[in-house]
Amino acid sequence: MQYRYQDYFREEQAGIPYADSGEALEERLTFCEALLESYLEHFLLDEELSFHRGIVMTEAAASLYYDTPPKARMRGRLDRLCLAELEKMREHIRGREAVSAEARVFLPFLVLRRQMGLSGFEEFVLMLVAAHEARQSFARLLPLVNQNELPGVFTLGGAMALWEAMGERLEDSGIGGYLTGYQDSMLPLLLHSDGAKSASSGVQLYRKELVLEPVIRDFLLGDGPGKIPAHSAHSVSAASGSGGSEDARAGAPVFFEEAVEGLLRLFEHAPLEPVQIYLDVREEAEAEHLLEAFAARIGRNLLFAAEPLLEGQSAAQREAGEQALRDALLAARIRDGILAVRLYSGSGIADGKWRRPEEAEGVRLRLQALLDEVRRYLPEGMVYFYGSGGSGRQLHGLPVADSFFRFQVAPPNARTREAMWNYFAAQCGLADARDVDFSDLADCYTLSIGGIRSVCREAAKKCQALGAAQLTKEILLPLLYAQGEAQFANLATYVPAAYSWADIEIAEKERKVIQSACRRYRYRNRLDERYHVAAKNAYGNGVSILLYGPPGTGKTMAARVISNELSLPLYKVDVSQIFSKYIGETQKNLATIFDEAQKSNCILFFDEADALFTKRTEVTDSKDKYANAETSFLLQKIEEFSGLTILATNLYHQFDPAFVRRITFVARFDAPDAAVRGRLWRNVLPESVPISSDVDFDFLAQQFELSGGNIKSIMLSAAYMGLSKGDAVTPADITRAIRYEFVKLGRIIDPGAFGKYVVYLYE
C-alpha cells in the first residue's frame, strides 16, 4: 500500500466529534479514496491478481485464470497490510461518529442506517455511490473497477468487488449474486433505476448501474437534514412551520381542534398493523390545515405528496408523478415524518353510483397499486390520505376502501368560521372593514377554510387595485357570490340585490316581520350553537318567508331588499321550467334546485309560488296522485333546506294549509294608501332625474289608486319621454304614461279623474 492511515486522516482528531455533517462526509469520502487507490494498485495494475467479481476478463486474463490453481483463482482480498490500514480508517470514522451522535451532531449516514435498517453492505454501497456522484475524480476512477465495460457507470458488481476486497464475505451481505436477494434488500428503494443503462431482470446484477434516488442524494450530500426536491412535494417543519402553507406559520390558530384531538388519540393508540387514514373533509385546504396542526402538536415533520396514477397521462407525466411519490415516501421515512397523500377526484361518480363498472375497477387497481407502494416504503406507522369532494365518494363501494380508516371531520361551525374570517382578514390587512360584519358572514355563509382564505386574499388585491382604504360590501360581495356560484342551468335566474330598506314602501308592521326574519337567519347558527335552540325543531334550522298580496305591492322588491340586507345572492326559480309531464322529472328538478342552493349559500325565491304550493286534492285519477306527490316532495325539501326560502303569491287562499303551517314568517302586502302612494310617486326615480316643479305628486296619489309596481312603470315611461326630448319630466309626460298603463291594465279611463291634467290626456 503506497499510503497509510496517517496520510489520509489526522490522528489527533480521533475521538473528537465532527463539527458538522460536511466534515463527516469528507472523511467517508476520504476512506473511499483510500480503498479505491488500494484496489486499483493491487488488482487492476497487477494482471496476475485479476480474478474477482465485477471485472470483465480479457483473453489474456482468461488464459491466466485456467493456468492458476483452482483454490487461488478467486482471490479478491487485499493483503494484510492494506486491510490493517483500512481498518484503522474505519475505526477512526466509527469512533468520531459515536461521539458525534452523543453530541447530537447530524450525521446523515447514521440516520439513514437507523431509519432504513441498513445492513453493513447496504450502507457501504450507498457510501460508494455517494462518492461516485460527489467527486469527479471518483466518477472517473470507480468505473475502472468494471474495467471500462460501462464507461462512466458504477455497477453493483464493482461494489461487490470492493466489499470483498476489504475482507468481507459477500454471502453475509444479504445480497448474494441473485436477483431475489437484491430485490428484498433496501437498495432498490434507495437507488434509482435507469432502464437505458441498467441490466435487465433476466441477468445477474453485476452490471446494474447504481444511482442514488434524488432525496437520498440530497440527504447524504446536503448541508443539513435534507429537503425534498422542489418538484416532488412540499413539507412543513414541525419546529417553525416554514416551507408549508401560510396557515402553518407560528402563532396561527387551530380551527379544527376537536379533529386534531381525534388524530392524536389515533396516533397514541396506534395498532401493531399500519393504518391508512382517509380524512373525509369538504376540501383539501381543511385536510392540510388539520394535518399541519396535528404535525406541530406531535413535533413531527409533515410531508405532502400527490397520487401519481392519473388516467390519461403521458408516459413522461406518469413517470414524473411516480418519482415525486417515491421522493415523498423516502423523505417521510428517513426524516421520521408523517406523510399526507392527496387523492385526485374521480369523475365517474353520479348520484353515489359508478357510471361504468370498468371505471370503478380501474380506480380500484389504481388505489391498490398506490397502497402497495406506500406499504413498501413505509411498512410501519400511519399514512394520511385526503382529497376534495369527489375523492371521498370515489372510494365508496370499492373493495380497496376497506384498507382505509375513514376519519370524519365535522364542517366548521359559525364560531369557527368567524375566527377564520377575523384571522385571514387581519393577515390580508382587511381588519378595518367599513360596512362588513364578519360575524354575520360566518353565520350566513357556510364557507370552508379555503373559501374564506381565498375571498380575503382576492378582496385584498381588489382593494389595492381600487385604492380603497377599507373593505366594503361592494368589494366583498361579488367575491363571495363567486365562491358559491350556483349551477341552476335554466331552473333559476340570479336577481341583483338592487334595493335597500330606504327604497321600499310597506306597512311598518310588515317591515318589522321581514326584519325579524332577517335577524333570525343572521343569528340562527350562532344562537343554536350556544343555546341548542333547534334541537327540538323537527323542521331544521332554515328560514322561510311567505309574502302575499295584490300584484305590484312590492313583494319582489322585498325579496331583493332581504338579499341586500343579508348579503346573500338571490335566485328566482323559474316555475315554468320545474314542471314536467314525465313522471319523476318535477321531483328531480326540485331536488336539483334545493341541493344546488344548499351548496351555494343563496336565497331561493319562488315568485307566483301558488303554482307549486297548491292545495292537495282528493285522488280521482293518476294526475291527482302525482300532483299530490309533487306537493308532498316540495314540502319535504323545504323542511330539509337549511337556507332561506322566499315565496311570493297573489293567491294566498290556494296554498296548502300543511305548507303554510311550516312557513316561518308570513307578511301581507296590501295596496298602498294615499300617503304611501305619495312617497312612491316622489321616490321611485333616482334623484338624478330632473322633474318639473309643477308636478303635483299629492294630487296623483289622491286621484289614482295604483300599486307600487304600476307607479314605478308609469314614472319610468314618463322619464324616458321627457329625457328623450332633453327636458325634465313634466305633467304631460306623466299623464300620457298613466293613460298607457291604464290601457295595459284594461282599466276604464275616466277623464274627470285627471282633473287639472286632463288637458294632457289626449295630446
C-alpha positions in Angstrom: 0.0 0.0 0.0 1.5 3.3 -1.1 -0.2 5.5 1.5 -1.2 4.7 5.1 -3.7 5.8 7.6 -1.8 8.9 8.7 -1.6 10.0 5.1 -5.3 10.2 4.8 -6.5 11.1 8.4 -5.3 13.4 11.2 -4.6 11.1 14.1 -5.1 13.9 16.6 -8.8 14.2 15.6 -9.5 10.6 16.6 -12.3 10.5 19.2 -13.3 14.2 18.6 -16.9 14.9 17.4 -17.4 16.2 13.9 -18.1 19.9 13.6 -20.9 19.2 11.2 -22.2 16.7 8.6 -19.9 18.1 6.0 -16.8 17.1 7.9 -18.2 13.7 8.5 -19.0 13.2 4.8 -15.5 14.4 3.9 -13.9 11.6 6.0 -16.1 9.0 4.5 -15.2 10.1 1.0 -11.5 10.0 2.1 -12.0 6.4 3.1 -13.5 5.6 -0.3 -10.5 7.2 -1.9 -8.1 5.1 0.2 -10.0 1.9 -0.6 -10.2 2.7 -4.3 -6.5 3.5 -4.6 -5.6 0.3 -2.8 -7.9 -1.7 -5.0 -6.5 -0.2 -8.2 -2.9 -0.8 -7.0 -3.5 -4.4 -6.0 -5.8 -5.7 -8.7 -6.2 -3.6 -11.9 -2.5 -2.8 -12.1 -1.4 -6.3 -11.4 -2.5 -8.6 -14.2 -1.8 -11.8 -12.1 -4.4 -10.9 -9.5 -7.3 -10.0 -11.8 -9.7 -12.8 -10.8 -12.6 -11.5 -8.8 -16.2 -10.3 -9.1 -17.0 -7.2 -11.1 -14.1 -7.4 -13.6 -14.6 -8.5 -17.2 -11.7 -10.7 -18.2 -9.6 -10.1 -21.2 -8.5 -13.0 -23.3 -5.1 -13.0 -21.7 -6.6 -12.9 -18.2 -8.9 -15.8 -19.1 -5.8 -17.9 -20.1 -4.1 -16.9 -16.9 -7.2 -17.9 -15.0 -7.0 -21.5 -16.1 -3.3 -21.6 -15.6 -3.9 -20.7 -11.9 -4.6 -23.5 -9.3 -8.3 -23.7 -8.5 -8.0 -22.6 -4.9 -6.2 -19.4 -5.9 -8.4 -18.3 -8.7 -10.9 -16.2 -6.9 -8.6 -14.2 -4.7 -10.3 -10.8 -4.2 -9.0 -9.7 -0.8 -6.4 -7.0 -0.3 -3.2 -8.0 1.5 -3.0 -7.9 5.3 -1.1 -4.6 5.4 -3.8 -2.8 3.3 -6.6 -4.4 5.4 -5.0 -3.3 8.6 -4.6 0.3 7.4 -8.2 0.4 6.1 -9.4 -1.0 9.4 -7.7 1.9 11.2 -9.5 4.3 9.0 -12.8 2.6 9.6 -12.2 2.7 13.4 -11.3 6.4 13.2 -14.6 7.1 11.4 -16.7 4.9 13.7 -15.2 6.5 16.8 -15.8 10.0 15.7 -19.4 9.2 14.6 -20.1 7.6 18.0 -19.0 10.7 20.0 -20.7 13.0 17.4 -24.0 11.1 17.9 -23.7 11.7 21.6 -23.1 15.4 20.9 -26.2 15.4 18.7 -24.3 16.3 15.5 -26.5 15.5 12.5 -24.9 12.6 10.6 -26.9 11.5 7.5 -25.4 8.0 7.2 -26.2 7.2 10.8 -29.8 8.5 10.4 -30.2 6.5 7.2 -28.9 3.4 8.8 -31.3 3.7 11.7 -34.4 4.7 9.8 -34.0 2.2 7.0 -32.4 -0.6 9.0 -29.5 -0.9 6.6 -27.0 -3.7 6.7 -23.3 -3.0 6.6 -23.1 -3.9 2.9 -26.1 -1.6 2.0 -24.5 1.3 3.8 -21.2 0.6 2.1 -22.9 0.6 -1.3 -24.6 3.9 -0.6 -21.3 5.4 0.5 -19.5 4.4 -2.7 -22.4 5.7 -4.9 -22.3 8.9 -3.0 -18.6 9.2 -3.6 -19.2 8.4 -7.3 -21.8 11.3 -7.5 -19.9 13.7 -5.3 -16.5 13.9 -6.8 -15.4 13.9 -10.4 -12.2 12.1 -9.7 -14.3 9.2 -8.2 -16.6 9.4 -11.2 -13.6 8.7 -13.4 -11.9 6.1 -11.2 -14.7 4.0 -9.7 -15.9 2.7 -13.1 -12.4 1.3 -13.6 -13.5 -1.4 -11.2 -15.7 -2.6 -14.0 -12.7 -2.4 -16.4 -14.5 0.2 -18.5 -17.1 -2.2 -19.7 -19.7 0.6 -19.0 -17.8 3.8 -19.2 -18.8 6.4 -16.6 -21.0 3.9 -14.8 -20.5 2.4 -11.4 -22.2 -1.0 -11.0 -23.3 -3.4 -8.3 -20.6 -5.8 -9.4 -18.0 -3.2 -8.7 -19.4 -2.5 -5.2 -19.4 -6.3 -4.6 -15.7 -6.5 -5.6 -14.7 -3.6 -3.3 -16.7 -5.2 -0.4 -14.8 -8.5 -0.9 -11.5 -6.6 -1.3 -11.9 -5.4 2.3 -12.1 -8.9 3.5 -15.9 -9.0 3.9 -17.9 -12.1 2.9 -20.4 -11.3 0.2 -22.6 -14.2 1.4 -23.1 -12.3 4.7 -24.3 -9.1 2.9 -27.8 -10.3 2.3 -27.5 -9.7 -1.4 -25.5 -12.5 -2.9 -25.4 -12.8 -6.6 -29.0 -13.3 -7.3 -31.9 -11.0 -8.2 -34.2 -12.1 -5.3 -31.6 -11.2 -2.7 -31.2 -7.7 -4.2 -34.9 -7.0 -4.6 -35.5 -8.0 -0.9 -32.9 -5.5 0.3 -33.2 -1.8 1.0 -31.2 -0.9 -2.0 -34.0 -0.9 -4.6 -35.7 1.8 -2.5 -32.6 4.0 -2.3 -31.2 3.6 -5.7 -32.7 4.9 -8.9 -33.1 2.5 -11.8 -32.3 3.9 -15.3 -33.7 1.4 -17.8 -31.3 2.6 -20.6 -28.2 1.6 -18.6 -29.3 -1.0 -16.1 -29.2 -4.7 -16.7 -32.5 -6.4 -17.3 -34.0 -8.6 -14.7 -33.1 -11.8 -16.5 -29.3 -11.5 -15.9 -27.1 -11.3 -12.9 -27.0 -7.9 -11.2 -23.2 -7.3 -11.5 -23.9 -4.8 -14.4 -26.7 -2.9 -12.6 -25.9 0.8 -12.6 -26.0 2.4 -9.1 -27.5 5.9 -8.9 -28.9 7.5 -5.8 -32.6 8.5 -5.6 -32.8 12.3 -5.6 -34.0 12.5 -2.0 -31.2 10.2 -0.8 -28.6 12.2 -2.7 -29.8 15.5 -1.2 -29.9 13.9 2.2 -26.4 12.4 2.2 -24.6 15.1 0.3 -26.5 18.2 1.6 -25.6 20.6 4.4 -28.5 19.8 6.7 -31.2 17.3 7.5 -32.2 17.2 3.8 -35.1 18.6 1.9 -37.5 17.2 -0.6 -36.7 18.3 -4.2 -39.0 21.1 -5.2 -40.6 19.1 -8.0 -41.6 16.2 -5.7 -43.6 17.5 -2.7 -43.8 20.2 -0.2 -43.1 19.8 3.5 -43.9 21.6 6.7 -41.3 21.8 9.5 -42.8 21.0 12.9 -40.4 23.4 14.5 -41.1 26.6 12.6 -43.9 25.9 10.2 -41.7 27.0 7.3 -42.0 25.6 3.9 -45.7 24.7 4.0 -48.8 26.7 3.6 -49.2 30.1 5.3 -51.6 28.6 7.7 -48.8 26.6 9.3 -46.8 29.6 10.4 -46.1 30.0 14.1 -48.9 31.5 16.0 -51.6 30.5 13.5 -54.8 29.4 15.3 -56.0 25.8 15.0 -59.5 25.8 13.6 -60.2 22.1 13.9 -59.2 21.4 17.5 -61.6 18.5 18.0 -60.4 16.8 14.9 -56.8 17.3 15.9 -57.5 15.7 19.3 -59.1 12.7 17.5 -55.9 12.3 15.3 -53.8 12.5 18.5 -55.8 9.7 20.1 -55.4 7.5 17.0 -51.7 8.3 16.9 -51.1 7.5 20.6 -53.1 4.2 20.4 -51.8 3.0 17.0 -52.3 -0.7 16.4 -49.5 -3.0 15.5 -50.7 -3.1 11.9 -50.1 0.0 9.9 -53.2 2.2 9.4 -54.1 4.2 6.3 -56.3 7.0 7.4 -58.6 8.8 4.9 -59.6 12.3 6.0 -63.2 12.9 5.0 -63.4 16.6 4.5 -65.1 19.1 2.3 -62.0 20.4 0.6 -58.2 19.8 0.6 -57.4 23.0 2.4 -59.3 21.7 5.5 -57.2 18.5 5.5 -54.0 20.3 5.0 -54.7 22.8 7.9 -55.7 19.9 10.1 -52.6 17.8 9.4 -50.3 20.8 9.8 -51.8 21.5 13.2 -51.5 17.8 14.1 -47.9 17.5 13.0 -47.0 20.6 15.0 -48.7 19.0 18.1 -46.6 15.8 17.9 -43.4 17.6 16.9 -43.0 15.7 13.6 -42.3 16.8 10.1 -45.2 16.7 7.7 -44.7 15.9 4.1 -47.3 16.3 1.3 -47.4 14.2 -1.9 -49.9 13.6 -4.6 -51.3 10.4 -6.1 -49.3 9.9 -9.4 -51.5 7.4 -11.1 -54.0 9.6 -13.0 -55.8 8.3 -16.1 -55.0 10.0 -19.4 -51.4 10.9 -18.5 -48.5 10.6 -20.9 -45.7 8.2 -20.0 -43.4 11.2 -19.0 -46.1 12.6 -16.8 -46.7 9.3 -15.1 -43.0 8.7 -14.6 -42.6 12.2 -13.0 -45.6 11.5 -10.7 -44.2 8.2 -9.6 -40.8 9.8 -8.9 -42.4 12.5 -6.9 -44.3 9.9 -4.8 -41.1 7.9 -4.2 -39.3 11.1 -3.1 -42.0 11.9 -0.6 -42.2 8.3 0.7 -38.4 8.2 1.2 -38.3 11.6 2.8 -41.0 10.7 5.2 -39.1 7.6 6.2 -35.7 9.0 6.6 -36.9 12.1 8.4 -39.2 10.2 10.7 -42.1 12.3 9.4 -45.7 11.7 8.6 -46.9 11.6 5.1 -50.1 13.1 3.6 -51.1 11.8 0.2 -53.6 13.8 -1.9 -56.0 11.6 -3.9 -57.3 13.1 -7.1 -61.1 13.3 -7.5 -62.7 11.0 -10.0 -65.4 12.0 -12.4 -67.0 8.5 -12.6 -69.5 9.0 -9.7 -73.0 10.1 -10.3 -75.7 10.0 -7.6 -73.5 7.8 -5.5 -73.0 5.2 -8.3 -70.4 4.5 -10.8 -71.3 5.3 -14.4 -69.2 2.5 -15.8 -68.2 -0.6 -13.8 -64.9 -0.8 -15.7 -64.0 2.7 -14.4 -64.6 1.6 -10.9 -62.3 -1.3 -11.4 -59.6 1.0 -12.9 -59.8 3.2 -9.8 -59.7 0.1 -7.5 -56.5 -1.1 -9.2 -55.0 2.4 -9.1 -55.6 2.7 -5.4 -54.4 -0.8 -4.7 -51.1 0.0 -6.5 -50.8 3.2 -4.5 -51.3 1.4 -1.2 -48.8 -1.3 -2.2 -46.2 1.4 -2.9 -46.9 3.2 0.4 -46.5 -0.1 2.4 -43.4 -1.0 0.6 -41.6 2.3 1.7 -43.5 2.8 5.0 -44.2 -0.6 6.5 -44.9 0.9 9.8 -46.9 3.9 11.1 -49.7 5.9 9.6 -50.2 7.5 6.2 -52.9 10.1 5.8 -54.9 10.3 2.6 -57.3 13.1 1.6 -59.0 14.6 -1.4 -61.5 17.2 -2.5 -65.2 16.3 -2.6 -65.2 13.5 -5.2 -62.4 11.6 -3.7 -64.4 10.6 -0.7 -67.2 9.3 -2.9 -64.7 7.8 -5.2 -63.7 5.3 -2.5 -67.3 4.4 -1.8 -68.2 0.8 -2.8 -64.7 -0.2 -3.7 -63.1 -3.3 -2.1 -59.8 -1.3 -1.6 -61.8 1.2 0.5 -61.6 -1.3 3.3 -57.9 -0.6 3.6 -58.7 2.9 4.8 -59.9 4.1 8.2 -62.4 6.9 7.4 -61.8 9.8 9.7 -64.8 12.2 9.6 -64.0 15.9 10.0 -67.0 18.0 11.0 -67.5 21.2 9.0 -66.5 24.3 10.9 -69.4 25.9 12.8 -70.3 29.6 12.8 -68.0 30.4 15.7 -65.0 28.7 13.9 -65.9 30.4 10.6 -65.9 33.8 12.4 -62.4 33.1 13.8 -61.3 32.2 10.2 -62.7 35.4 8.8 -61.0 37.5 11.5 -57.7 35.7 11.2 -57.4 35.8 7.4 -58.8 39.3 7.2 -56.1 40.5 9.6 -53.5 38.6 7.7 -54.5 40.3 4.5 -54.8 43.7 6.0 -58.6 43.8 5.9 -59.4 44.1 9.6 -60.6 47.7 9.1 -63.9 47.0 7.3 -66.4 49.8 6.9 -69.8 48.0 6.4 -68.8 44.3 6.7 -69.7 42.3 9.7 -67.6 39.1 9.8 -69.8 37.6 12.4 -72.8 37.8 10.1 -70.8 36.4 7.2 -69.7 33.5 9.3 -73.4 32.7 10.1 -74.9 33.2 6.7 -72.1 31.7 4.6 -71.0 28.1 5.3 -67.7 28.5 3.6 -64.7 26.3 4.3 -61.3 27.5 5.4 -60.1 27.5 1.8 -63.0 29.6 0.6 -62.7 32.2 3.4 -58.9 32.4 2.8 -59.4 32.8 -1.0 -62.1 35.5 -0.5 -59.9 37.5 1.8 -56.9 37.3 -0.5 -58.9 38.4 -3.5 -60.5 41.2 -1.6 -57.1 42.5 -0.5 -56.0 42.5 -4.2 -59.1 44.3 -5.2 -58.8 46.9 -2.5 -55.3 47.6 -3.6 -56.3 47.8 -7.3 -59.1 50.3 -6.5 -57.0 52.2 -4.0 -59.6 51.5 -1.3 -58.6 52.2 2.3 -61.3 50.0 3.7 -63.0 46.8 2.8 -66.7 47.4 1.8 -69.6 45.2 0.9 -69.4 46.5 -2.7 -65.9 45.0 -3.0 -66.6 41.8 -1.0 -70.0 40.5 -2.1 -69.1 39.7 -5.8 -66.2 37.6 -4.5 -68.4 35.9 -2.0 -71.0 35.2 -4.7 -68.3 33.7 -7.0 -67.3 31.3 -4.3 -70.7 29.7 -4.2 -71.9 30.4 -7.7 -74.9 28.2 -8.2 -75.3 26.0 -11.3 -79.1 26.0 -11.7 -78.9 25.8 -15.5 -82.3 27.1 -16.7 -84.2 26.4 -13.5 -83.4 29.6 -11.7 -82.0 33.1 -12.5 -79.8 35.4 -10.5 -81.5 38.6 -9.4 -79.3 41.6 -8.3 -79.9 43.0 -4.9 -80.6 46.5 -6.1 -82.8 47.8 -3.3 -82.4 48.7 0.4 -84.9 49.5 3.1 -84.9 53.1 2.1 -86.3 52.1 -1.4 -89.3 50.1 -0.3 -92.6 51.4 0.9 -94.6 48.9 3.0 -96.6 49.0 6.2 -94.5 49.3 9.3 -95.8 46.0 10.9 -94.8 44.1 7.8 -91.4 45.8 7.7 -90.9 44.5 11.3 -91.9 41.0 10.3 -89.3 40.9 7.5 -86.6 42.4 9.6 -87.3 39.8 12.3 -86.9 37.1 9.6 -83.6 38.6 8.6 -82.4 38.7 12.2 -83.4 35.1 12.8 -81.5 34.0 9.7 -78.5 36.1 10.5 -78.1 34.8 14.1 -79.6 31.3 13.7 -76.3 29.3 13.7 -74.6 31.3 16.5 -77.6 31.0 18.8 -78.1 27.4 18.1 -74.5 26.5 18.8 -74.7 28.4 22.1 -78.3 27.5 23.3 -79.2 24.5 21.1 -82.4 26.2 20.1 -83.0 24.0 17.1 -82.6 20.7 19.0 -86.3 20.3 19.2 -87.2 21.8 15.9 -88.4 19.0 13.6 -88.0 21.1 10.5 -84.3 22.0 10.8 -82.7 25.4 11.0 -83.8 27.0 7.8 -86.0 30.1 7.5 -88.9 30.6 5.1 -90.8 33.8 4.4 -94.2 34.0 2.6 -95.1 37.3 1.0 -98.6 37.6 -0.2 -100.9 40.4 -1.5 -102.1 42.0 -4.7 -99.8 42.4 -7.7 -97.4 45.3 -7.7 -97.3 45.8 -3.9 -93.6 45.2 -3.5 -93.2 41.5 -2.9 -90.3 41.1 -5.4 -88.7 44.3 -4.3 -88.9 43.0 -0.7 -87.1 39.8 -1.7 -84.3 41.9 -3.2 -84.1 44.0 0.0 -83.7 40.9 2.0 -80.9 39.7 -0.3 -79.2 43.1 0.2 -79.7 43.0 4.0 -78.2 39.6 4.4 -75.5 40.0 1.7 -76.7 36.8 0.0 -77.3 36.2 -3.7 -80.9 35.9 -4.7 -82.0 33.3 -7.3 -85.5 33.4 -8.7 -86.9 30.0 -9.5 -88.5 29.7 -12.9 -91.7 27.8 -12.1 -92.4 27.0 -15.7 -89.2 25.1 -16.0 -89.8 22.9 -13.0 -93.0 21.2 -14.1 -92.6 18.2 -16.4 -95.1 15.8 -18.0 -92.7 12.9 -17.3 -93.2 11.1 -14.0 -90.4 11.9 -11.5 -88.9 14.8 -13.5 -90.6 17.5 -11.5 -89.2 16.0 -8.3 -85.8 15.7 -9.9 -85.9 19.4 -10.8 -86.9 20.4 -7.3 -84.1 18.3 -5.8 -81.6 19.9 -8.1 -82.7 23.4 -7.1 -82.5 22.7 -3.4 -79.3 20.7 -3.5 -77.6 23.4 -5.5 -78.9 26.1 -3.2 -77.6 24.2 -0.2 -74.1 24.2 -1.6 -74.2 27.8 -2.9 -75.2 29.9 0.2 -78.0 31.6 -1.8 -81.6 32.6 -1.3 -84.3 30.8 -3.2 -87.1 33.0 -4.4 -90.3 31.3 -5.7 -92.5 34.0 -7.4 -96.1 33.1 -8.1 -95.5 30.2 -5.7 -99.2 29.2 -5.6 -98.5 27.2 -8.8 -96.2 25.0 -6.8 -97.5 25.0 -3.3 -101.2 24.5 -4.2 -103.6 22.6 -2.1 -103.6 18.8 -2.3 -106.8 17.3 -3.7 -108.7 14.1 -3.5 -107.2 11.5 -5.8 -109.7 10.8 -8.6 -107.1 9.9 -11.3 -103.4 9.3 -11.7 -102.8 13.0 -12.5 -104.1 14.0 -9.0 -101.9 11.3 -7.4 -98.7 12.6 -9.0 -99.6 16.2 -8.3 -100.1 15.5 -4.6 -96.8 13.6 -4.6 -95.0 16.6 -6.1 -96.5 18.9 -3.4 -95.5 16.5 -0.7 -92.0 16.2 -2.0 -91.8 20.0 -2.1 -92.8 20.2 1.5 -90.1 17.7 2.4 -87.4 19.7 0.5 -88.5 23.0 2.2 -88.2 21.3 5.6 -84.7 19.9 4.9 -83.3 23.1 3.4 -81.2 24.9 5.9 -81.1 28.1 3.9 -83.5 30.9 3.3 -86.6 30.5 1.1 -88.8 33.4 0.0 -92.2 32.7 -1.6 -94.5 35.3 -3.2 -98.1 34.9 -4.2 -101.2 36.8 -5.2 -103.4 33.8 -4.3 -102.8 33.1 -0.6 -106.0 31.1 -0.3 -104.8 28.5 -2.8 -101.8 27.4 -0.6 -101.8 24.0 1.0 -102.6 24.5 4.8 -99.9 22.0 5.8 -97.3 24.0 4.0 -98.5 27.4 5.5 -98.2 25.8 8.9 -94.5 25.2 8.3 -93.7 28.7 7.0 -91.5 30.6 9.5 -92.7 34.1 8.7 -95.8 35.5 6.7 -96.0 39.1 5.6 -99.1 40.6 4.0 -98.6 43.3 1.3 -101.7 45.4 1.0 -102.3 48.0 -1.7 -100.7 51.3 -0.7 -102.8 54.1 0.8 -102.6 57.7 -0.4 -99.7 58.6 1.9 -97.6 55.6 0.8 -98.5 56.3 -2.9 -97.3 59.9 -2.5 -93.9 58.7 -1.3 -93.8 56.2 -4.1 -94.5 58.9 -6.7 -91.8 61.1 -5.4 -89.1 58.4 -4.7 -89.4 55.8 -7.4 -87.0 57.6 -9.8 -83.3 58.4 -8.9 -82.6 61.9 -7.7 -80.5 62.5 -10.8 -83.6 62.5 -13.0 -84.9 66.1 -13.4 -88.6 66.6 -12.6 -90.6 69.7 -13.4 -91.6 71.7 -10.4 -95.2 71.8 -11.5 -95.7 68.1 -11.0 -98.2 67.6 -8.1 -97.4 64.2 -6.6 -100.0 64.6 -3.8 -102.7 65.1 -6.4 -101.6 62.0 -8.3 -101.6 60.0 -5.1 -105.1 61.0 -4.2 -106.6 60.6 -7.6 -105.2 57.2 -8.7 -105.3 54.1 -6.6 -102.4 52.3 -8.1 -99.9 49.8 -6.8 -96.3 50.5 -6.3 -95.5 48.4 -9.4 -97.9 50.5 -11.5 -96.5 53.8 -10.2 -92.9 52.6 -11.0 -93.9 51.6 -14.5 -95.6 55.0 -15.1 -92.7 57.1 -13.8 -90.1 55.1 -15.8 -92.2 55.6 -19.0 -92.6 59.3 -18.2 -88.9 59.7 -17.5 -87.9 58.3 -20.9 -90.4 60.5 -22.6 -89.1 63.7 -21.0 -85.4 62.9 -21.1 -85.5 61.8 -24.8 -86.6 65.4 -25.6 -83.9 66.8 -23.5 -86.3 68.2 -20.9 -87.3 67.4 -17.3 -90.2 65.1 -16.6 -93.4 67.1 -17.0 -97.1 66.6 -16.0 -97.8 65.9 -19.7 -95.3 63.0 -19.7 -96.8 61.6 -16.6 -100.3 61.9 -17.8 -99.6 60.1 -21.1 -97.7 57.4 -19.1 -100.8 56.9 -16.9 -103.0 56.5 -20.0 -100.7 53.9 -21.4 -100.7 52.0 -18.1 -104.5 52.0 -17.9 -104.7 50.6 -21.4 -102.3 47.9 -20.5 -104.3 47.0 -17.3 -107.6 47.2 -19.2 -108.9 49.9 -16.9 -111.5 52.5 -17.9 -110.0 55.9 -18.4 -112.1 58.5 -16.6 -111.1 62.0 -17.8 -112.7 63.5 -14.7 -110.1 61.7 -12.5 -107.3 63.5 -14.3 -108.6 66.9 -13.1 -106.1 69.7 -14.0 -104.0 67.2 -16.0 -106.9 66.3 -18.4 -105.6 68.7 -21.0 -102.6 66.4 -21.5 -104.6 63.3 -21.7 -105.0 63.1 -25.5 -102.0 65.1 -26.7 
